[in-house]
Amino acid sequence: MSDDDLIKKIESDEQRLVFRQFDEDTAWELGSLLVRLAREHRLPVAIDIRRGQQQLFHAALPGATAENDSWIERKVRVVQRFDASSYLVGRRLAAKGQTLGAELGVDPALFAAHGGAFPVRVTGAGTIGVVTVSGLPQADDHALVVRALETLIS
């Protein structure tokens, strides 16, 4: 898949994967689904779901480390700053031959434009939170989140 095609696919996924409502029960359901999917394949991931600044769900599966939590924080900041998935931001920058850094007004030690953080959007409200997976190659982190959102929202 070309870079342009990948960017268009991610943009399309972000437009269609929108909740009608999102509360603590929804976060639990999404987080539990992500845990189930990760356990089925023995994936060493950490999972995080936030609404605004409030963490509603967090799990670390066997093999995940504190470093994954650090990556989660950095990916979440990207979604909050750019209102797009961390993977989309990274792919858009890569397509332009750029990286996330001071030229965009961010500190790369605090921000990571690597796949795995996805905006939680609600119809009529916009982006209200972030769901993040860390522990796999970035495309796989992103794909796991998308798979869970597709299952839950469809």
PEGIVEN-V487831 format. One record per residue. N is the residue number from 1. RES is the residue in three letters. PHI is phi in whole degrees, -180 to 180 (none if undefined). OMEGA is omega in radians with two decimals (999 if undefined). Layout:
N_RES_PHI_OMEGA / N_RES_PHI_OMEGA
//
This chain:
1_MET_none_3.13 / 2_SER_-71_3.11 / 3_ASP_-58_-3.14 / 4_ASP_-63_3.13 / 5_ASP_-66_3.12 / 6_LEU_-64_3.12 / 7_ILE_-60_3.12 / 8_LYS_-63_3.12 / 9_LYS_-65_3.13 / 10_ILE_-63_3.10 / 11_GLU_-60_3.11 / 12_SER_-64_3.11 / 13_ASP_-59_-3.13 / 14_GLU_-65_3.14 / 15_GLN_-73_-3.06 / 16_ARG_-94_-3.08 / 17_LEU_-92_-3.08 / 18_VAL_-124_3.13 / 19_PHE_-82_2.98 / 20_ARG_-79_3.05 / 21_GLN_-153_-3.13 / 22_PHE_-148_3.13 / 23_ASP_-139_-3.12 / 24_GLU_-59_3.13 / 25_ASP_-66_3.10 / 26_THR_-65_3.12 / 27_ALA_-61_3.12 / 28_TRP_-63_3.14 / 29_GLU_-62_3.12 / 30_LEU_-65_3.13 / 31_GLY_-62_3.13 / 32_SER_-64_3.08 / 33_LEU_-63_3.11 / 34_LEU_-62_3.10 / 35_VAL_-61_-3.13 / 36_ARG_-60_-3.14 / 37_LEU_-62_-3.13 / 38_ALA_-67_3.14 / 39_ARG_-65_3.13 / 40_GLU_-56_-3.09 / 41_HIS_-112_3.12 / 42_ARG_52_-3.11 / 43_LEU_-88_-3.10 / 44_PRO_-85_-3.03 / 45_VAL_-120_2.91 / 46_ALA_-110_-3.07 / 47_ILE_-127_-3.07 / 48_ASP_-142_3.09 / 49_ILE_-133_-3.12 / 50_ARG_-130_2.94 / 51_ARG_-119_-3.01 / 52_GLY_60_3.13 / 53_GLN_-93_-3.08 / 54_GLN_-90_3.06 / 55_GLN_-79_-3.12 / 56_LEU_-99_-3.09 / 57_PHE_-154_3.02 / 58_HIS_-152_3.07 / 59_ALA_-146_3.03 / 60_ALA_-122_-3.11 / 61_LEU_-91_-3.13 / 62_PRO_-51_-3.13 / 63_GLY_100_3.08 / 64_ALA_-74_-3.11 / 65_THR_-130_3.07 / 66_ALA_-61_3.09 / 67_GLU_-61_3.09 / 68_ASN_-63_3.10 / 69_ASP_-65_3.08 / 70_SER_-64_3.09 / 71_TRP_-63_3.11 / 72_ILE_-57_-3.13 / 73_GLU_-56_-3.10 / 74_ARG_-68_3.12 / 75_LYS_-70_3.12 / 76_VAL_-59_3.13 / 77_ARG_-59_3.11 / 78_VAL_-64_3.13 / 79_VAL_-62_-3.12 / 80_GLN_-65_-3.10 / 81_ARG_-78_-3.00 / 82_PHE_-107_3.14 / 83_ASP_51_3.10 / 84_ALA_-154_3.13 / 85_SER_-62_3.14 / 86_SER_-61_3.11 / 87_TYR_-68_3.13 / 88_LEU_-62_3.12 / 89_VAL_-59_3.13 / 90_GLY_-64_-3.14 / 91_ARG_-69_3.09 / 92_ARG_-62_3.12 / 93_LEU_-65_-3.14 / 94_ALA_-60_3.14 / 95_ALA_-64_3.11 / 96_LYS_-97_-3.11 / 97_GLY_72_-3.11 / 98_GLN_-114_3.01 / 99_THR_-129_3.14 / 100_LEU_-79_-3.12 / 101_GLY_-170_-3.04 / 102_ALA_-58_3.13 / 103_GLU_-63_3.07 / 104_LEU_-104_3.08 / 105_GLY_79_3.14 / 106_VAL_-130_3.10 / 107_ASP_-95_-3.13 / 108_PRO_-60_3.06 / 109_ALA_-73_-3.12 / 110_LEU_-109_-3.08 / 111_PHE_-129_3.09 / 112_ALA_-136_3.11 / 113_ALA_-89_3.11 / 114_HIS_-120_-3.04 / 115_GLY_-57_3.04 / 116_GLY_137_3.10 / 117_ALA_-108_-3.02 / 118_PHE_-132_-3.13 / 119_PRO_-67_2.98 / 120_VAL_-92_-3.11 / 121_ARG_-115_3.11 / 122_VAL_-124_3.12 / 123_THR_-53_3.11 / 124_GLY_83_-3.11 / 125_ALA_-120_-3.10 / 126_GLY_81_-3.10 / 127_THR_-77_-3.11 / 128_ILE_-120_-3.10 / 129_GLY_-174_-3.10 / 130_VAL_-145_2.97 / 131_VAL_-115_-3.02 / 132_THR_-137_2.99 / 133_VAL_-126_3.09 / 134_SER_-140_3.07 / 135_GLY_144_-3.11 / 136_LEU_-115_2.95 / 137_PRO_-56_-2.96 / 138_GLN_-56_3.13 / 139_ALA_-65_-3.13 / 140_ASP_-75_3.03 / 141_ASP_-56_-3.12 / 142_HIS_-61_-3.10 / 143_ALA_-62_3.12 / 144_LEU_-64_3.10 / 145_VAL_-63_-3.13 / 146_VAL_-61_3.13 / 147_ARG_-59_-3.14 / 148_ALA_-66_3.12 / 149_LEU_-64_3.11 / 150_GLU_-61_-3.14 / 151_THR_-65_-3.06 / 152_LEU_-77_-3.05 / 153_ILE_-85_-3.08 / 154_SER_-62_999
//
